């Protein structure tokens, strides 16, 4: 799912601790019937693809807590939040692992 440019950007930016680099999915520009949709009717999708993940955060004993997502997972994102990052003209959002709402399973 992640484009070649997104994979190159992931090599340049390695998230720290429990942060996750996500590329939001673009809203469709055509309806199912093939009608072009105006930009005003397109809303920001709350779905994205995980491009890179940090190693995880540590608990109070120093043990590494595993991340809940991995690269190429399709995830459900909160409507607001995250830090927007632009690398090589590609837009990404950095979220904490705990802010991601869920992983969308394939059919």
C-alpha positions as CSV (number, residue, x, y, z in Angstrom):
1,X,0.0,0.0,0.0
2,X,2.7,2.4,0.9
3,X,4.1,4.1,-2.2
4,X,7.8,3.9,-3.1
5,X,8.2,7.6,-2.1
6,X,6.5,6.8,1.2
7,X,8.9,3.9,1.8
8,X,11.9,6.2,1.0
9,X,10.6,8.8,3.4
10,X,10.2,6.1,6.1
11,X,13.9,5.4,5.8
12,X,14.6,9.1,6.4
13,X,12.4,9.4,9.4
14,X,12.5,6.8,12.1
15,X,9.8,7.5,14.8
16,X,11.0,7.5,18.4
17,X,9.5,5.6,21.3
18,X,5.9,4.7,20.7
19,X,5.3,7.0,17.7
20,X,3.8,5.8,14.4
21,X,4.3,7.4,11.0
22,X,1.1,7.2,9.0
23,X,0.2,8.2,5.5
24,X,-3.5,9.2,5.3
25,X,-5.5,7.6,2.5
26,X,-6.8,10.1,-0.1
27,X,-10.6,10.5,-0.5
28,X,-12.0,9.2,-3.7
29,X,-12.4,11.7,-6.5
30,X,-15.1,9.7,-8.3
31,X,-18.2,8.1,-7.0
32,X,-18.9,4.4,-7.6
33,X,-20.9,5.3,-10.7
34,X,-18.0,7.3,-12.1
35,X,-19.3,10.8,-11.4
36,X,-16.5,13.3,-10.5
37,X,-16.9,14.6,-6.9
38,X,-16.3,18.3,-6.2
39,X,-13.5,19.0,-3.6
40,X,-16.1,20.6,-1.3
41,X,-17.9,17.2,-0.9
42,X,-14.6,15.3,-0.2
43,X,-13.8,15.0,3.5
44,X,-10.6,13.9,5.1
45,X,-10.6,10.1,5.6
46,X,-9.9,8.7,9.0
47,X,-8.0,5.8,7.5
48,X,-4.3,5.5,6.8
49,X,-1.4,3.2,6.2
50,X,1.4,2.7,8.7
51,X,4.7,3.6,7.1
52,X,7.1,3.3,10.0
53,X,6.9,2.5,13.8
54,X,9.2,3.3,16.7
55,X,10.6,0.6,18.9
56,X,7.9,1.1,21.6
57,X,7.9,2.8,25.0
58,X,9.3,1.4,28.2
59,X,7.3,0.6,31.4
60,X,8.4,1.7,34.8
61,X,10.7,-1.4,35.1
62,X,12.4,-0.6,31.9
63,X,10.9,-3.4,29.8
64,X,10.0,-2.5,26.2
65,X,6.3,-2.6,25.6
66,X,5.5,-3.9,22.1
67,X,3.8,-1.7,19.5
68,X,0.2,-2.4,18.5
69,X,0.7,-1.8,14.8
70,X,3.3,-2.7,12.2
71,X,4.3,-1.2,8.8
72,X,1.7,-1.6,6.0
73,X,-1.2,-2.0,8.5
74,X,-4.3,-0.1,7.5
75,X,-5.5,1.8,10.5
76,X,-8.4,3.8,11.8
77,X,-7.2,7.3,12.9
78,X,-8.8,9.9,15.2
79,X,-10.4,12.8,13.5
80,X,-8.1,15.3,15.2
81,X,-4.5,15.0,16.6
82,X,-1.2,13.9,15.4
83,X,1.7,16.0,14.1
84,X,1.7,16.6,10.4
85,X,5.0,16.1,8.6
86,X,6.0,16.7,5.0
87,X,8.9,14.8,3.5
88,X,9.8,14.9,-0.2
89,X,6.4,16.5,-0.9
90,X,4.6,13.6,0.7
91,X,2.3,14.3,3.7
92,X,2.5,12.1,6.8
93,X,1.1,12.3,10.3
94,X,2.9,11.2,13.5
95,X,0.7,9.6,16.1
96,X,1.3,7.9,19.4
97,X,0.6,4.2,19.3
98,X,-2.2,4.6,21.9
99,X,-3.9,7.3,19.8
100,X,-4.6,4.9,16.9
101,X,-8.1,3.7,17.2
102,X,-7.8,0.3,15.5
103,X,-6.4,-1.9,12.7
104,X,-8.7,-2.5,9.8
105,X,-8.6,-6.1,8.8
106,X,-8.8,-7.2,5.1
107,X,-11.8,-9.1,3.9
